[in-house]
Amino acid sequence: MIIEKLVGNIHEESADLLADRHHEKVVLPSADLVKRIQRVSTDHGRELGLRLAPGPDLKDGDILMISDSELITISVLPTDVLVIAPQSIYEMAFIAHSLGNRHLQAQFFDIESEYKAEVMVVQYDHTVEDFLKHHHAPYERQERVMPVPFRHAEHTH
């Protein structure tokens, strides 16, 4: 089966969407969410081809197929991340500038987010962790399903 468009997102639909439907999941690492064309398998062994038109990246809960009896969705594996919670605007600027010089992608969240704090989240890297320890920056290493996949940062001078 070739999937050419997404049907919706299970997290944005009513709870009865799962009722009386066989639910299969395509489990993907975050890095694969940016791929428009790929071959995947469900957790029940069904092979699918994705040939999606340009558009937003895949995300956790995206519906690939729905019928009266079946539902196939995307399930994203957690990413190993560092959740950095600076105590001041100075500390945030220093950390963001220092990590930006490494061309490391970051995602920012506010108090209304699932983190319940103003934080910066980056993919885990031992050198970044050493930097944070050295500068006594408050951080925590976590496994998180990120709402947006991290992309490789392009760089030219």
N, C-alpha and C positions, 0 to 999 in steps of 0.2 A: 504494500500500500504506500502511495506517495502522498504526503501531506504538503499542500501548497499554501495554506492559510490557517491562522489560528481562529478558533471559534469564540474564545473569551478567556476568562480566568476564573478558576474555581473559587478563589478567595473573594471574588466580587459577585458571585451568584448566590442564589438562595440555597439553604442547607438541604432542601429536598432534591437537589440535583443528583446526589448520590443514591437516593432511594431507588431500589429495584434495578440498579445498573451494576454490571460487572465493571469494576474499576481497575485499570492497569496504569502503571506509572513508567515513564521513561526517566530514569535517574541519571542526571548529568552533573559533572563538575562545573563550577562557575566558568571556567575558561571556555567551555563548549557552548555557552549561551550566546556568544557572538557569531557563531558559525551559521550561515544561512542555508548551506547545503551540507548534509551529513547523513550517514546511515546510523540508525539507533535501534536498540532493542528494548522492549518493555520488560518489566519485572516478571512477566509470564512467558518470555521467550519469543514474542511476536516481533518480527523485524519490520521496520518502517524506514522510509526514505523521507527526509525533510528537504524540501526545495521551496524555501520561503522567499517571498518578494522582499526587496529592501524595506526596512522599517525598523521598529524598535527591537532591541535584543529580546531573546526569550527570558522569561522569569518564572520563578516558582509558582506553580498552580496553573500555568497556561494550558488551555484545553486544545489538544491536537485533533480529537475526534469525539463526537457524541452521537449516539443513536438512542432509540428507545430502550435498548438493552445493554449498551456498552458506553464506556467513557475512558478516554486515554488522556492523561495529563503529564506535565513536566514536573519532576520533583528534583530540586537542586540539593546537591551535597553541601554540607557546611564547609566553609573556608577557614583556614587557620589565620587568624588576624590578631593584630595588636590594637586594643581599644585605648586610646590616649585621652586622658582627661586633665588638661592643663588647669592650673589654679588661677591664672590671670591672663589678661590679654597679651602681656609681654611674653609670658611663657608660651602661649599658643603661637604668637608670631615667630618666636625664636625656633620652636620645633618645626612649624610649617615651613619656614624658610630653609632650615637645615635639611629637612627631608625633601623639599622641593629641589634643592641642589643635587640630590641623588636621582631626580626624575622618577620619584616614587609616587604612584597614584594614591590619593587619599579620598575618603568620603567623609562628609561632615553631617552630624546629626544634632538636633536640639533637644530641649527638655521634653518636648511633646513626642519624641521618638520612643521606640522600644527600649532604648538605653536609659531613658529618664534622666538624661544629663547632656550637657553640651560636650560632645566628644568628636575626635578625629579617629577614623579607622583606616588602617593600612594592612596590606597583606603581611603575614609574619615573615621576618627576615632577621637572622641572628645578629647581623651588624646593626640593624635599627634597634633591636632590643638592647644591645650593648651601649649604644648611643644614649638611649632613654635612661638606662641604669646609671651611666656615667654622669648625666646631667640631673639626676634625681627627679625625673619627670614621672608623674603618676600614670601608670598604664596597667593593663591586664591583658593577658593572652587568652583568647577565647576561640571557640569553634562557632561560626555564625553563618547562617544562610543570608547572603548579602542581597539587598534589593536590586542592586545594579552590579553587573560583573566588573571586576577590575580588568582593565585593558593594559597592554604594554604601552608605555609612554614613548611616543616618537620624539626624537631629539635631533636637532641640527644646530649648527652655529653659523 
